[in-house]
């Protein structure tokens, strides 16, 4: 049975006031102690992914994790980071309780802070 829900994300670089282009994001499904990689994507010039991270039959209730490769993005964009970087990999673990809904999980990023929320 196909659901009408979907998972989307985008990343904004709040330190520079622009979309975070070229940031790698990995999506995992979490089941108990198992962490299964579903896909890896890179953000476009608008800081978005070129389509939903999950949709259709692949979009199901459960626990997921988005892993944002923030350190690689920040270094490539010219940020001077300490060694080790304060923020390098940012895991966001969240639950999908309604397979018929849109879950938008954005990241607002700077070299020393981040925030997220469930958007629309």
C-alpha positions as CSV (number, residue, x, y, z in Angstrom):
1,X,0.0,0.0,0.0
2,X,1.5,3.3,-1.1
3,X,1.5,6.3,1.3
4,X,1.2,9.9,0.3
5,X,3.8,11.0,2.8
6,X,7.3,12.2,2.1
7,X,10.5,13.3,3.8
8,X,12.3,16.5,2.6
9,X,15.2,18.6,4.0
10,X,17.2,21.7,3.2
11,X,20.2,23.4,4.8
12,X,20.9,27.1,5.3
13,X,24.3,28.5,6.3
14,X,23.2,31.0,8.9
15,X,26.8,32.4,9.3
16,X,26.9,33.4,5.7
17,X,23.2,34.0,5.2
18,X,22.9,31.7,2.2
19,X,21.8,28.1,1.2
20,X,24.4,25.5,2.0
21,X,25.3,24.2,-1.5
22,X,27.3,21.0,-1.8
23,X,26.6,19.6,1.7
24,X,26.4,15.8,1.8
25,X,23.5,14.2,3.7
26,X,23.1,10.5,4.5
27,X,19.7,9.0,5.4
28,X,19.5,6.0,7.7
29,X,16.7,3.8,9.0
30,X,17.1,2.8,12.6
31,X,15.8,-0.5,13.8
32,X,17.0,-1.5,17.3
33,X,20.8,-1.4,17.1
34,X,20.8,-1.6,13.3
35,X,21.4,1.5,11.2
36,X,20.8,1.0,7.5
37,X,21.9,3.5,4.9
38,X,19.0,4.3,2.6
39,X,20.6,7.0,0.5
40,X,23.3,9.7,0.2
41,X,22.6,13.0,-1.5
42,X,24.3,16.4,-2.0
43,X,22.4,19.7,-1.6
44,X,21.9,21.9,-4.7
45,X,22.4,25.6,-5.2
46,X,19.3,26.3,-3.1
47,X,20.5,24.2,-0.2
48,X,17.9,21.6,-1.0
49,X,17.8,18.0,-2.3
50,X,16.5,17.6,-5.8
51,X,13.5,15.6,-4.6
52,X,12.1,13.9,-1.5
53,X,14.6,11.9,0.6
54,X,11.8,9.3,1.0
55,X,8.4,8.9,-0.6
56,X,5.9,6.3,-1.8
57,X,6.4,2.8,-0.6
58,X,9.8,3.6,0.9
59,X,8.2,6.2,3.3
60,X,7.1,4.2,6.4
61,X,6.6,4.8,10.1
62,X,9.8,4.3,12.1
63,X,12.9,5.9,13.3
64,X,15.3,7.6,10.9
65,X,18.5,9.6,11.0
66,X,19.8,12.3,8.8
67,X,23.6,12.7,9.0
68,X,24.7,16.1,7.8
69,X,28.4,16.3,6.8
70,X,28.8,19.9,8.1
71,X,32.5,19.9,8.6
72,X,33.3,19.0,5.0
73,X,30.9,21.7,3.8
74,X,32.2,24.4,6.1
75,X,35.9,23.7,5.2
76,X,35.1,23.6,1.5
77,X,33.3,26.9,1.8
78,X,36.4,28.5,3.4
79,X,35.5,28.5,7.1
80,X,38.4,28.4,9.5
81,X,37.7,25.6,11.9
82,X,39.6,24.4,14.9
83,X,41.1,20.9,14.9
84,X,39.0,19.0,15.7
85,X,36.1,21.0,14.4
86,X,33.4,21.8,17.0
87,X,30.8,20.5,14.5
88,X,31.7,17.9,12.0
89,X,29.0,15.3,11.5
90,X,25.6,16.3,12.7
91,X,23.2,13.4,13.3
92,X,19.4,14.2,13.6
93,X,17.4,11.2,14.8
94,X,13.7,11.6,14.5
95,X,10.5,9.5,14.3
96,X,7.9,9.2,11.5
97,X,4.6,8.4,13.2
98,X,2.3,9.1,10.2
99,X,3.2,7.7,6.8
100,X,0.6,9.9,5.2
101,X,2.2,13.2,6.3
102,X,4.9,15.4,5.0
103,X,8.0,15.5,7.3
104,X,10.3,18.4,6.5
105,X,13.5,18.3,8.6
106,X,15.7,21.4,7.8
107,X,19.1,22.3,9.3
108,X,20.2,25.8,10.1
109,X,24.0,25.7,10.3
110,X,27.0,27.8,11.4
111,X,30.5,26.6,12.4
112,X,29.6,26.7,16.1
113,X,25.8,26.0,16.2
114,X,22.9,24.4,14.5
115,X,19.2,24.1,14.9
116,X,16.4,22.1,13.4
117,X,12.6,21.8,13.6
118,X,9.8,20.0,11.9
119,X,8.8,22.3,9.0
120,X,6.1,22.2,6.5
